[in-house]
Amino acid sequence: MEKIILIGIDAADADFIRKNLSQLPYFQKILENGFCHENKVMPPITIPNWPSIFSGCNFEKIGFLNFRRYKNGKLELFNSSYWKNKSIFNRLSKAGKKSLGINIPGLYPVWDDSFADLVAGMISPELNQNKKIFNKKRYIVEGRTKADCKKAFNIKTATFLDICDNYDFASIVIRYIDSLNHQPCSDYYAHFIEVYKEIDSFLERLLQKNINVFLVSDHGTTIYRKELYINELLKKHGLLIEKRKSVGQKIKQKLRRSIRKICADSKLIEIPAILVYKTIQKLTIKKQKDIETENKLGIIPEFIDLKNSKAFAIKSLGNTCFIHVLKEKYKKQVKEILAKCKHIKEAREFPEGKNPAFFIRADKQFIVNDMLQGRSVIEPIPGFLEHSDRFMFCGYGKDIKKGILHKNIKIEDITPTILHMLGLKIPKDCDGIVLRSIFKEKSAAYTRKVRYEKKDTKNVIENINI
């Protein structure tokens, strides 16, 4: 019986792995005997990317650009109901195949399924137990310190290795790297190398199994040293009108900015600096009271006069963000301003009547900030860890061809490829395609004809240069 394992490594950086292969022998084994591919991803954020990876549907079909959305006058938090029927777990269950999903972001609340054993990850209660899988062990969704992160990693990966052989498809998402992201950092190597070594040790035990293994990340991680204040750019050109701030709001805003800089500049040991930074964040962001004070939730930036503004930006994470245009007639003006900004490398325009209206990608050295700081559009920062806009996809195993993929592979291609390997039809609502050319020519996955639930114009990648 065909068995497949998918290891999700949230925020993994393929470039960092390649540079340190001498210390990561089992990553090296995968890269030298299988394939490794990198490509840009939009948006570079946990939700919707993990649901896209585990469904084959793009973010537009998932319906969310990040963890929350504002729709029909209501605030909606992402949950499993938005993608349950599209998920690979649901599709495998309908085919009578057993699946395992541990620590999957966006999977809460977990549904009952006799063929799938599932444990939710991010956006679920901080302590989430699955008695069937974890017995009486304490299961931590995300740690608060390196020690907590390591404990959670060890519990989840050890359990995964114990039981993964019992399933046709077994998956786990490791959030160890991303849990130590989103904070000041001056030395990327020192911050992460031990974490990658621990993941490499997990791979050593995993690769002892003679099966097909995929590694995938939802985005990467990098250090940014400059900030692009995108709403300040819109304000400068008269597209955004700022609300009048109270004296208290101004003080809080300045305090928050100053503490962030002090933490990044200081020689304090890492954890105390981060605790101070996060404490200030909590103190200086208002609790949600109405729809116009939801900056913390990433819906509507605080301090923006929505009645008189033409456009505003909401950060996605890293060097990307989305721009909302309040009336269609303002779209051309926004487009012209974006085109003139030399630090914006890409401005993707969405169809007429859609909001957000634009997705922008800044130069890779800039983190995009949607706050109104009353400062210049461009400012240097000492160094801050955030998402990068590249995802990683690697494959290794008895049916996987050796080489590097050069084509435009997307995160949506992973689920249809796995379904095909398991002999199943590709659902008609999948946006991804089957990556048939990653397989050895004599393997069943290569010789088997790709089947779709409904015949249409979908194409299969047949000739990838490997």
Backbone torsions as a table, in degrees:
resi	resn	phi	psi	omega
1	MET	NA	132.2	178.7
2	GLU	-66.6	132.6	176.5
3	LYS	-128.8	141.6	-177.9
4	ILE	-133.2	139.7	176.1
5	ILE	-120.2	134.4	174.6
6	LEU	-120.9	121.8	177.6
7	ILE	-107.0	111.9	174.9
8	GLY	-87.5	130.0	177.6
9	ILE	-122.0	93.3	-175.0
10	ASP	-58.4	125.8	175.1
11	ALA	74.2	13.4	179.5
12	ALA	-63.6	143.1	-175.8
13	ASP	-115.3	107.3	-177.0
14	ALA	-62.3	-35.1	-179.6
15	ASP	-64.9	-41.2	177.5
16	PHE	-64.0	-40.5	178.8
17	ILE	-61.5	-46.8	-178.7
18	ARG	-61.5	-38.9	-177.6
19	LYS	-70.4	-18.5	-174.6
20	ASN	-124.4	29.2	-177.9
21	LEU	-60.1	-28.9	-179.7
22	SER	-63.3	-22.6	178.2
23	GLN	-103.0	-1.9	-176.2
24	LEU	-128.5	70.9	-171.4
25	PRO	-61.7	-28.5	-176.5
26	TYR	-90.0	-27.1	164.6
27	PHE	-62.9	-41.6	180.0
28	GLN	-61.1	-41.2	179.3
29	LYS	-60.9	-41.3	179.3
30	ILE	-66.4	-47.3	-176.6
31	LEU	-67.0	-34.7	-176.8
32	GLU	-84.3	-21.6	-176.3
33	ASN	-116.2	-1.1	176.7
34	GLY	-130.8	-135.3	176.7
35	PHE	-136.5	158.8	174.5
36	CYS	-141.9	129.5	-176.6
37	HIS	-129.6	143.0	173.2
38	GLU	-125.6	147.9	175.0
39	ASN	-158.6	163.7	176.8
40	LYS	-70.9	150.9	178.6
41	VAL	-134.2	144.6	-179.7
42	MET	-134.9	123.8	-9.1
43	PRO	-83.3	159.0	-179.3
44	PRO	-85.8	72.5	-174.0
45	ILE	-149.5	151.0	-174.5
46	THR	-51.7	-52.1	172.6
47	ILE	-108.2	120.2	23.7
48	PRO	-100.8	7.7	-167.3
49	ASN	-67.2	-40.7	178.7
50	TRP	-66.8	-43.7	173.1
51	PRO	-58.0	-34.7	176.8
52	SER	-66.6	-42.2	178.7
53	ILE	-61.6	-41.4	-176.3
54	PHE	-92.2	14.5	177.4
55	SER	-137.5	-26.6	-174.9
56	GLY	82.8	8.8	-179.9
57	CYS	-105.0	144.5	179.7
58	ASN	-78.0	172.5	-174.4
59	PHE	-63.7	-27.4	179.2
60	GLU	-67.9	-37.1	177.8
61	LYS	-74.5	-35.3	175.0
62	ILE	-64.3	-36.1	173.6
63	GLY	93.8	5.9	-178.7
64	PHE	-133.4	144.5	174.5
65	LEU	-99.7	-18.3	173.9
66	ASN	-156.9	-158.5	-172.4
67	PHE	-67.7	-22.8	-175.4
68	ARG	-136.5	157.1	175.7
69	ARG	-144.0	157.6	177.4
70	TYR	-110.2	114.1	-174.9
71	LYS	-140.2	130.4	178.4
72	ASN	52.3	40.0	176.3
73	GLY	78.5	8.2	-178.1
74	LYS	-126.1	149.2	175.3
75	LEU	-90.2	126.5	-179.4
76	GLU	-121.4	130.8	176.5
77	LEU	-97.2	134.7	-177.9
78	PHE	-61.8	139.6	174.7
79	ASN	-150.0	176.9	-171.8
80	SER	-64.7	-23.0	-177.5
81	SER	-62.7	-24.8	-177.7
82	TYR	-75.0	-14.9	-178.8
83	TRP	-142.6	8.6	-179.3
84	LYS	-52.1	-52.9	-175.4
85	ASN	-68.9	-19.5	179.0
86	LYS	-91.5	-13.4	-171.1
87	SER	-68.6	151.3	177.4
88	ILE	-63.5	-30.5	179.9
89	PHE	-65.1	-42.8	179.3
90	ASN	-67.2	-40.4	-179.0
91	ARG	-67.2	-39.8	178.7
92	LEU	-67.7	-37.7	178.6
93	SER	-61.5	-41.2	179.3
94	LYS	-63.9	-26.5	178.7
95	ALA	-90.4	2.1	178.7
96	GLY	78.4	20.4	179.3
97	LYS	-105.2	143.1	-177.0
98	LYS	-87.5	138.8	-179.7
99	SER	-136.7	155.0	179.0
100	LEU	-129.1	133.4	176.1
101	GLY	-137.0	112.8	-179.3
102	ILE	-112.8	128.6	175.6
103	ASN	66.0	38.8	-177.1
104	ILE	-84.6	117.9	178.9
105	PRO	-62.1	138.9	177.4
106	GLY	80.2	12.3	-175.8
107	LEU	-97.6	3.9	-179.5
108	TYR	-96.2	138.2	-3.8
109	PRO	-76.7	140.7	-178.9
110	VAL	-72.1	136.4	-179.4
111	TRP	-91.4	156.7	176.8
112	ASP	-75.1	132.4	-178.6
113	ASP	-154.5	120.5	-176.4
114	SER	-70.8	-18.1	-178.6
115	PHE	-103.1	-9.4	-176.3
116	ALA	-125.8	133.7	173.1
117	ASP	-107.8	113.2	-170.0
118	LEU	-126.1	141.1	175.3
119	VAL	-131.2	122.1	-177.2
120	ALA	-71.4	151.2	175.9
121	GLY	-110.8	-126.7	-174.2
122	MET	-57.3	148.7	-171.8
123	ILE	65.4	46.6	172.1
124	SER	-139.9	168.3	-179.4
125	PRO	-52.1	145.7	-174.0
126	GLU	-56.5	-38.8	175.6
127	LEU	-109.5	111.9	-175.5
128	ASN	-126.5	114.5	-177.5
129	GLN	-108.8	141.1	170.1
130	ASN	-120.7	102.4	-171.7
131	LYS	-61.4	-31.2	-178.7
132	LYS	-68.4	-39.0	-175.2
133	ILE	-92.6	-43.5	-172.4
134	PHE	-104.2	2.9	-180.0
135	ASN	52.9	-124.9	-177.4
136	LYS	-102.1	9.4	-179.8
137	LYS	-71.7	144.7	178.4
138	ARG	-76.8	123.9	-177.0
139	TYR	-106.5	118.5	-177.3
140	ILE	-102.5	123.6	179.3
141	VAL	-69.2	-49.1	177.1
142	GLU	-143.3	133.5	177.4
143	GLY	-80.8	164.5	178.6
144	ARG	-104.4	-18.3	178.5
145	THR	-133.6	172.6	177.6
146	LYS	-61.2	-36.2	179.8
147	ALA	-64.3	-44.2	177.6
148	ASP	-63.9	-42.6	-179.7
149	CYS	-62.0	-41.5	179.7
150	LYS	-65.8	-41.5	179.0
151	LYS	-61.8	-46.6	179.4
152	ALA	-62.2	-42.7	179.4
153	PHE	-60.6	-45.9	-177.6
154	ASN	-65.3	-42.2	179.8
155	ILE	-63.3	-48.3	-174.7
156	LYS	-68.8	-45.2	-177.2
157	THR	-69.9	-37.2	178.2
158	ALA	-63.4	-43.2	178.7
159	THR	-64.2	-42.4	179.5
160	PHE	-58.5	-46.9	-179.1
161	LEU	-63.4	-32.4	-179.3
162	ASP	-68.9	-32.1	-169.8
163	ILE	-118.5	-8.9	-171.1
164	CYS	-62.9	-25.6	-179.7
165	ASP	-66.9	-13.2	-176.4
166	ASN	-85.2	3.1	-171.8
167	TYR	-127.0	152.7	173.2
168	ASP	-71.6	-37.8	178.4
169	PHE	-134.4	121.3	-179.4
170	ALA	-123.5	133.8	-177.2
171	SER	-140.8	151.6	174.8
172	ILE	-147.9	143.0	174.6
173	VAL	-108.8	120.5	179.2
174	ILE	-95.0	117.2	-177.0
175	ARG	-106.1	17.6	-177.8
176	TYR	-55.7	-48.3	-177.3
177	ILE	-66.3	-49.9	-175.5
178	ASP	-69.6	-24.5	177.1
179	SER	-66.7	-21.1	178.3
180	LEU	-104.6	17.2	179.5
181	ASN	-94.3	-175.5	172.6
182	HIS	60.8	47.9	-179.1
183	GLN	-157.9	162.7	177.3
184	PRO	-60.1	143.2	-179.8
185	CYS	-159.6	135.8	178.1
186	SER	-110.8	-19.7	-177.0
187	ASP	-132.4	97.0	-176.2
188	TYR	-60.5	-46.3	-177.9
189	TYR	-58.8	-51.2	-177.8
190	ALA	-63.7	-33.4	-176.7
191	HIS	-69.8	-34.9	-168.9
192	PHE	-117.1	-18.1	-169.4
193	ILE	-59.0	-39.9	-179.2
194	GLU	-67.3	-32.6	177.6
195	VAL	-65.2	-46.4	178.4
196	TYR	-63.0	-35.5	177.7
197	LYS	-64.0	-38.8	178.5
198	GLU	-68.0	-38.8	175.8
199	ILE	-65.6	-37.4	178.0
200	ASP	-62.2	-38.8	177.3
201	SER	-64.3	-37.5	174.8
202	PHE	-62.5	-41.3	179.6
203	LEU	-64.8	-32.7	177.1
204	GLU	-57.1	-46.3	-180.0
205	ARG	-69.7	-36.2	-177.9
206	LEU	-68.1	-41.1	-173.9
207	LEU	-73.9	-5.3	173.8
208	GLN	-69.9	-17.3	178.3
209	LYS	-85.6	133.8	-177.8
210	ASN	-86.9	68.4	-177.9
211	ILE	-136.9	175.9	178.0
212	ASN	-87.7	129.2	-176.1
213	VAL	-125.1	134.4	172.8
214	PHE	-116.7	141.2	170.3
215	LEU	-114.1	137.5	179.1
216	VAL	-147.2	143.8	172.0
217	SER	-117.4	156.3	179.6
218	ASP	-88.7	-18.1	177.1
219	HIS	-171.8	-178.8	177.4
220	GLY	-110.4	-165.0	178.1
221	THR	-140.7	140.6	176.4
222	THR	-151.1	168.8	174.0
223	ILE	-99.4	127.9	176.2
224	TYR	-102.4	143.0	-178.6
225	ARG	-124.3	4.4	174.1
226	LYS	-140.4	153.0	177.2
227	GLU	-121.6	138.0	173.7
228	LEU	-108.7	111.1	179.7
229	TYR	-85.8	94.1	-170.4
230	ILE	-67.8	-36.6	178.2
231	ASN	-72.0	-26.7	173.2
232	GLU	-66.8	-34.7	176.0
233	LEU	-64.5	-45.6	178.6
234	LEU	-64.9	-38.5	178.3
235	LYS	-64.2	-42.2	-179.5
236	LYS	-58.0	-33.6	-177.7
237	HIS	-99.0	12.5	174.1
238	GLY	78.5	12.8	-179.6
239	LEU	-89.1	-19.3	-178.6
240	LEU	-125.9	132.0	177.8
241	ILE	-110.3	127.4	-176.5
242	GLU	-90.8	140.7	174.4
243	LYS	-69.7	153.4	175.4
244	ARG	-73.7	128.0	-178.0
245	LYS	-92.4	147.3	172.8
246	SER	-76.5	165.5	178.0
247	VAL	-59.7	-42.0	-179.9
248	GLY	-62.1	-41.0	178.9
249	GLN	-64.1	-40.1	179.2
250	LYS	-64.1	-41.4	-179.7
251	ILE	-64.8	-45.4	180.0
252	LYS	-61.5	-41.2	-178.9
253	GLN	-63.1	-44.5	179.3
254	LYS	-67.4	-39.2	179.9
255	LEU	-63.2	-44.7	-179.2
256	ARG	-60.6	-44.1	179.7
257	ARG	-66.0	-42.6	-177.9
258	SER	-65.0	-43.7	-179.8
259	ILE	-63.5	-39.2	178.1
260	ARG	-60.2	-43.2	-179.3
261	LYS	-68.4	-40.8	179.5
262	ILE	-61.4	-43.6	-179.5
263	CYS	-62.8	-41.6	-178.5
264	ALA	-70.7	-33.0	-177.8
265	ASP	-83.0	-27.3	-169.2
266	SER	-70.8	162.5	175.9
267	LYS	-102.1	18.5	176.2
268	LEU	-63.1	153.4	174.8
269	ILE	-65.6	157.0	-166.4
270	GLU	-56.8	-51.0	-170.8
271	ILE	-64.1	-48.0	178.0
272	PRO	-57.7	-39.9	179.6
273	ALA	-62.2	-42.5	-179.3
274	ILE	-68.3	-39.6	179.2
275	LEU	-61.4	-42.8	178.1
276	VAL	-62.1	-46.6	-178.5
277	TYR	-60.1	-45.9	-177.9
278	LYS	-71.0	-33.2	176.9
279	THR	-63.2	-45.0	178.6
280	ILE	-63.6	-38.8	176.8
281	GLN	-56.3	-46.0	-178.2
282	LYS	-66.0	-38.6	-176.8
283	LEU	-71.6	-29.6	-171.7
284	THR	-103.7	5.9	174.8
285	ILE	-112.6	126.4	-177.9
286	LYS	-64.4	151.5	171.3
287	LYS	-74.0	153.8	-177.9
288	GLN	-67.4	122.1	176.8
289	LYS	-120.6	-36.4	177.1
290	ASP	-149.3	176.1	-170.5
291	ILE	-68.6	-14.0	-177.8
292	GLU	-98.3	7.4	177.1
293	THR	-125.4	44.3	-174.5
294	GLU	-109.8	32.1	-178.6
295	ASN	-59.7	-38.4	-179.4
296	LYS	-62.7	-30.8	-179.4
297	LEU	-87.3	-2.0	175.5
298	GLY	70.9	29.4	-179.5
299	ILE	-104.0	-62.3	179.6
300	ILE	-129.5	117.2	-177.8
301	PRO	-59.1	137.3	178.1
302	GLU	-65.1	151.5	175.4
303	PHE	76.7	9.1	178.5
304	ILE	-100.5	131.1	176.8
305	ASP	-83.7	95.0	-174.7
306	LEU	-69.3	-25.8	-178.6
307	LYS	-69.6	-33.0	-174.8
308	ASN	-110.9	-3.7	178.7
309	SER	-85.1	158.2	176.8
310	LYS	-101.1	-28.6	-177.9
311	ALA	-158.9	157.3	173.2
312	PHE	-152.4	159.9	-177.2
313	ALA	-112.8	148.4	172.9
314	ILE	-126.3	124.1	-177.2
315	LYS	-66.7	147.2	175.5
316	SER	-95.1	-46.9	176.6
317	LEU	145.5	150.1	-179.0
318	GLY	67.9	-136.5	-175.7
319	ASN	-96.2	27.4	-178.6
320	THR	-129.5	160.6	172.4
321	CYS	-163.6	169.4	177.0
322	PHE	-112.6	143.0	178.0
323	ILE	-116.0	125.4	176.2
324	HIS	-96.8	133.7	176.5
325	VAL	-110.0	124.6	-171.6
326	LEU	-76.5	-20.9	172.6
327	LYS	-142.1	142.2	-176.0
328	GLU	-57.4	-32.7	-176.9
329	LYS	-66.6	-16.7	179.7
330	TYR	-87.5	-7.5	-172.6
331	LYS	-61.8	-41.4	-178.9
332	LYS	-62.8	-41.6	-179.7
333	GLN	-63.8	-42.2	178.3
334	VAL	-63.3	-44.0	-179.1
335	LYS	-59.1	-41.3	-179.8
336	GLU	-64.6	-40.7	-179.6
337	ILE	-67.8	-41.3	178.2
338	LEU	-62.9	-39.1	-179.2
339	ALA	-65.6	-28.6	-178.2
340	LYS	-83.1	-16.5	-179.2
341	CYS	-81.7	110.8	-174.1
342	LYS	-67.1	-16.9	-178.6
343	HIS	-86.7	-9.2	176.9
344	ILE	-94.8	115.9	-174.4
345	LYS	-92.8	-20.0	-179.3
346	GLU	-150.3	135.3	174.8
347	ALA	-133.8	97.1	-179.1
348	ARG	-86.2	127.0	-178.5
349	GLU	-97.7	130.4	177.9
350	PHE	-86.8	161.7	-177.4
351	PRO	-57.2	157.8	-179.2
352	GLU	-55.3	136.8	178.2
353	GLY	86.7	-5.8	-179.7
354	LYS	-91.0	145.6	171.3
355	ASN	-135.9	130.3	6.9
356	PRO	-65.6	156.1	-177.5
357	ALA	-89.9	-26.7	-178.2
358	PHE	-138.5	146.1	166.5
359	PHE	-113.1	126.2	-179.6
360	ILE	-118.1	148.6	177.4
361	ARG	-126.7	117.2	-179.7
362	ALA	-83.4	170.7	173.2
363	ASP	-54.3	147.2	-170.2
364	LYS	-63.6	-15.8	179.0
365	GLN	-85.1	-7.7	-175.6
366	PHE	-104.5	130.2	165.6
367	ILE	-90.0	133.9	-178.5
368	VAL	-88.8	126.7	-178.1
369	ASN	-118.1	130.9	-178.9
370	ASP	-96.8	4.7	-179.2
371	MET	-75.6	150.3	173.5
372	LEU	-97.7	103.0	-174.0
373	GLN	-101.4	-6.4	-176.7
374	GLY	71.5	23.9	-179.1
375	ARG	-117.2	-169.7	178.7
376	SER	-73.1	167.3	-178.4
377	VAL	-68.6	-36.9	-178.8
378	ILE	-115.8	131.7	176.6
379	GLU	-142.8	143.8	175.4
380	PRO	-78.8	151.6	174.2
381	ILE	-133.2	153.0	-176.0
382	PRO	-65.4	-25.8	-177.9
383	GLY	145.7	123.5	-176.3
384	PHE	-144.3	130.2	179.4
385	LEU	-79.4	129.1	177.3
386	GLU	-152.5	174.4	178.8
387	HIS	-63.6	143.8	167.0
388	SER	-106.7	163.4	-171.3
389	ASP	-93.9	33.8	178.3
390	ARG	-127.2	136.9	175.6
391	PHE	-110.0	162.0	-177.9
392	MET	-119.2	138.8	176.2
393	PHE	-138.8	118.2	-178.3
394	CYS	-126.1	152.0	177.3
395	GLY	-139.4	146.1	-178.4
396	TYR	-156.5	142.3	175.4
397	GLY	149.4	-175.4	-172.5
398	LYS	-64.8	-24.2	-178.8
399	ASP	-108.5	1.4	-172.5
400	ILE	-97.0	129.9	180.0
401	LYS	-76.4	146.8	179.4
402	LYS	-80.4	136.4	176.8
403	GLY	146.3	-178.5	-180.0
404	ILE	-116.0	131.5	179.2
405	LEU	-78.7	136.3	-177.1
406	HIS	-112.9	-8.5	-175.7
407	LYS	-87.0	177.1	-174.3
408	ASN	-84.2	71.5	-179.0
409	ILE	-80.2	144.3	-175.9
410	LYS	-119.9	162.1	178.2
411	ILE	-65.0	-24.5	-180.0
412	GLU	-72.1	-11.2	-178.7
413	ASP	-81.4	-12.1	-171.3
414	ILE	-71.8	-48.8	-179.5
415	THR	-62.2	-48.3	178.5
416	PRO	-61.2	-32.4	177.8
417	THR	-65.7	-42.8	179.0
418	ILE	-67.1	-42.7	178.0
419	LEU	-59.2	-42.1	178.2
420	HIS	-62.6	-42.0	179.4
421	MET	-60.9	-31.1	179.7
422	LEU	-88.8	7.3	174.9
423	GLY	80.4	19.8	-177.0
424	LEU	-103.7	158.8	175.7
425	LYS	-73.8	153.3	179.4
426	ILE	-88.8	124.7	-179.2
427	PRO	-60.2	146.8	-176.3
428	LYS	-68.5	-20.2	-179.7
429	ASP	-92.9	5.4	175.3
430	CYS	-72.1	134.7	176.4
431	ASP	-91.9	-17.1	179.5
432	GLY	-85.2	173.4	179.7
433	ILE	-126.0	167.5	179.1
434	VAL	-83.2	125.2	179.5
435	LEU	-88.1	70.7	-171.1
436	ARG	-63.9	-31.1	-174.6
437	SER	-79.1	3.1	173.2
438	ILE	-82.6	-8.6	-174.9
439	PHE	-94.2	149.9	172.4
440	LYS	-64.3	143.2	-172.1
441	GLU	-60.6	-27.4	-178.4
442	LYS	-92.5	-0.6	-179.1
443	SER	-76.1	155.3	178.7
444	ALA	-63.3	-34.7	-179.3
445	ALA	-65.3	-30.7	178.8
446	TYR	-79.5	-42.9	-175.5
447	THR	-77.9	-23.5	-178.9
448	ARG	-69.6	137.3	178.1
449	LYS	-72.5	136.5	177.6
450	VAL	-75.6	126.4	-178.3
451	ARG	-117.2	141.8	178.2
452	TYR	-117.1	151.4	179.4
453	GLU	-61.5	-29.9	179.2
454	LYS	-142.1	127.4	-178.9
455	LYS	-66.8	129.6	177.6
456	ASP	-149.9	-158.0	-173.7
457	THR	-93.1	12.9	-179.8
458	LYS	-61.1	144.7	179.3
459	ASN	-111.7	152.9	175.0
460	VAL	-110.1	134.1	176.6
461	ILE	-68.6	115.3	-177.4
462	GLU	-103.4	-30.8	-170.8
463	ASN	-128.2	74.1	173.8
464	ILE	-89.9	132.0	177.7
465	ASN	-71.2	115.1	-179.2
466	ILE	-120.1	NA	NA
